[in-house]
């Protein structure tokens, strides 16, 4: 297996982007978890807070991964679409989503969460376009992404849309990519 330097590839890919950027980050299945985790670490270490919309892993698993990799979890809010739990107040950095196909509810929660970080340098990571498409009609999901990204642009927010290479339908990928400032492919 070829060793990849995720941080270096991110740094090169981010070169010359404006302060408030939106990128489509693509990788292969084998590197997905590491690329996602190191992306969060990369930006948190540069003083940003993260909002992670997770459609792949429950927040407890993500927090364990982040802690083991020395990511400041106080700077990470996880929107957990997997556990379908209820927040018992023990962790202020998690919001449970009822259903990954309720895009209206997700949009409202995203807006509320990003508003809480208003004035702080932050970014939204949608951890898997590929997984979200399992739960949603591709055309409806594309409209949702378009709406989210337009709101982010209006509010001068940054974001990462994470996708698995060759796993996202070409039409949807093209539609999403055109809304991003750059497509960064890692580990190819």
C-alpha positions as CSV (number, residue, x, y, z in Angstrom):
1,X,0.0,0.0,0.0
2,X,1.3,3.5,-0.9
3,X,1.7,5.8,2.1
4,X,-0.2,9.0,1.7
5,X,0.4,12.3,3.5
6,X,-3.2,13.5,4.1
7,X,-2.2,16.7,5.8
8,X,0.2,17.6,2.9
9,X,-2.5,16.8,0.3
10,X,-5.0,18.9,2.2
11,X,-2.6,21.8,2.5
12,X,-1.8,21.7,-1.2
13,X,-5.4,21.4,-2.1
14,X,-6.4,24.4,0.1
15,X,-3.7,26.6,-1.5
16,X,-5.0,30.0,-2.7
17,X,-8.6,29.4,-1.5
18,X,-10.5,32.3,0.0
19,X,-11.1,32.5,3.8
20,X,-14.5,31.0,3.5
21,X,-14.3,27.9,1.3
22,X,-16.3,24.9,0.4
23,X,-14.5,21.8,-0.9
24,X,-15.5,18.4,-2.1
25,X,-13.1,15.9,-0.6
26,X,-12.9,12.6,-2.3
27,X,-11.0,9.5,-1.4
28,X,-11.3,5.7,-1.8
29,X,-13.0,3.4,0.6
30,X,-9.8,2.1,2.2
31,X,-8.7,5.6,3.3
32,X,-12.1,7.1,4.1
33,X,-12.0,7.0,7.9
34,X,-8.4,8.2,8.1
35,X,-9.0,11.0,5.6
36,X,-12.1,12.2,7.4
37,X,-10.5,12.1,10.8
38,X,-7.3,13.9,9.6
39,X,-9.4,16.5,7.9
40,X,-11.1,17.4,11.1
41,X,-7.7,17.4,12.9
42,X,-6.1,19.5,10.2
43,X,-8.6,22.3,10.5
44,X,-9.2,22.1,14.3
45,X,-5.4,22.5,14.8
46,X,-5.6,25.7,12.7
47,X,-8.0,27.2,15.2
48,X,-11.4,26.2,13.6
49,X,-14.4,24.6,15.3
50,X,-16.0,21.7,13.5
51,X,-19.6,20.7,13.0
52,X,-19.7,17.1,11.7
53,X,-22.8,15.7,10.2
54,X,-22.3,12.0,10.7
55,X,-24.2,9.5,8.7
56,X,-21.6,6.7,9.2
57,X,-20.6,6.5,12.8
58,X,-22.3,7.2,16.2
59,X,-20.9,10.2,18.1
60,X,-19.3,7.9,20.8
61,X,-17.2,6.2,18.2
62,X,-16.2,9.5,16.6
63,X,-15.3,11.0,19.9
64,X,-13.1,8.0,20.7
65,X,-11.4,8.3,17.4
66,X,-10.9,12.0,17.8
67,X,-9.5,11.7,21.3
68,X,-7.1,8.9,20.3
69,X,-5.8,11.2,17.6
70,X,-5.4,14.2,19.9
71,X,-8.2,16.3,18.4
72,X,-9.6,18.8,20.8
73,X,-13.2,17.5,21.1
74,X,-14.3,20.7,22.8
75,X,-14.1,22.2,19.3
76,X,-16.2,19.5,17.6
77,X,-20.0,19.3,17.5
78,X,-21.4,16.1,16.1
79,X,-24.8,15.9,14.5
80,X,-25.3,12.2,15.0
81,X,-27.6,10.6,12.3
82,X,-26.7,7.1,13.3
83,X,-27.6,6.6,17.0
84,X,-31.0,8.0,17.0
85,X,-30.6,8.6,20.7
86,X,-31.7,11.4,22.9
87,X,-29.3,13.8,24.4
88,X,-29.2,13.2,28.2
89,X,-27.3,16.4,28.7
90,X,-24.0,14.6,29.4
91,X,-22.4,15.7,26.2
92,X,-23.1,19.2,25.0
93,X,-21.3,18.6,21.7
94,X,-23.8,16.2,20.2
95,X,-27.1,16.7,18.6
96,X,-29.1,13.6,17.7
97,X,-30.9,13.5,14.3
98,X,-34.1,11.6,14.2
99,X,-33.8,10.4,10.6
100,X,-31.3,10.9,7.8
101,X,-34.0,11.3,5.2
102,X,-35.7,14.2,7.0
103,X,-33.6,16.8,5.2
104,X,-35.8,19.7,6.4
105,X,-35.1,18.8,10.0
106,X,-31.4,18.3,9.2
107,X,-31.3,21.8,7.5
108,X,-32.9,23.4,10.5
109,X,-30.5,21.7,12.9
110,X,-27.5,22.7,10.7
111,X,-28.6,26.3,10.7
112,X,-29.2,26.4,14.5
113,X,-25.8,24.7,15.2
114,X,-23.9,27.0,12.8
115,X,-25.6,30.0,14.3
116,X,-24.2,29.0,17.7
117,X,-20.7,29.3,16.2
118,X,-21.4,32.6,14.6
119,X,-18.3,34.8,14.9
120,X,-16.0,31.8,15.4
121,X,-13.9,30.3,12.7
122,X,-15.7,27.0,11.9
123,X,-16.5,24.6,9.2
124,X,-19.2,22.0,8.5
125,X,-18.1,18.5,7.5
126,X,-20.8,16.4,5.8
127,X,-19.1,13.1,6.4
128,X,-20.5,11.2,3.5
129,X,-22.4,12.3,0.5
130,X,-22.3,8.6,-0.5
131,X,-24.1,7.5,2.7
132,X,-26.6,10.3,2.6
133,X,-27.7,9.2,-0.8
134,X,-28.6,5.8,0.6
135,X,-31.4,7.5,2.6
136,X,-32.4,10.1,0.1
137,X,-33.6,10.5,-3.5
138,X,-30.6,11.9,-5.4
139,X,-32.5,14.8,-6.9
140,X,-34.0,15.8,-3.6
141,X,-30.6,15.5,-1.9
142,X,-28.9,17.6,-4.6
143,X,-31.5,20.4,-3.8
144,X,-30.8,20.0,-0.1
145,X,-27.0,20.3,-0.7
146,X,-27.6,23.3,-2.9
147,X,-29.7,25.0,-0.3
148,X,-27.2,24.3,2.5
149,X,-24.2,25.6,0.5
150,X,-26.0,28.7,-0.6
151,X,-26.8,29.5,3.0
152,X,-23.2,28.8,4.0
153,X,-22.0,31.2,1.3
154,X,-24.4,33.9,2.4
155,X,-23.2,33.5,6.0
156,X,-19.5,33.3,5.1
157,X,-19.0,29.8,6.4
158,X,-16.6,27.0,5.3
159,X,-17.4,23.4,4.5
160,X,-16.2,20.0,3.5
161,X,-18.4,17.6,1.6
162,X,-16.9,14.1,1.9
163,X,-17.5,11.6,-0.8
164,X,-16.1,8.2,-1.8
165,X,-14.5,8.1,-5.1
166,X,-16.5,6.3,-7.8
167,X,-19.4,5.6,-5.4
168,X,-21.4,8.8,-6.0
169,X,-23.6,9.0,-9.1
170,X,-21.8,11.1,-11.7
171,X,-24.7,13.5,-12.2
172,X,-25.0,14.2,-8.4
173,X,-21.2,14.5,-8.1
174,X,-21.1,17.0,-11.0
175,X,-23.9,19.0,-9.5
176,X,-22.3,19.1,-6.1
177,X,-18.8,19.7,-7.4
178,X,-19.9,22.8,-9.3
179,X,-21.1,24.4,-6.1
180,X,-17.7,23.9,-4.4
181,X,-14.6,26.0,-4.7
182,X,-12.4,23.0,-5.3
183,X,-12.4,19.2,-5.5
184,X,-9.6,17.7,-3.6
185,X,-8.8,14.0,-4.2
186,X,-6.7,12.3,-1.6
187,X,-5.1,8.9,-1.7
188,X,-5.5,8.1,-5.4
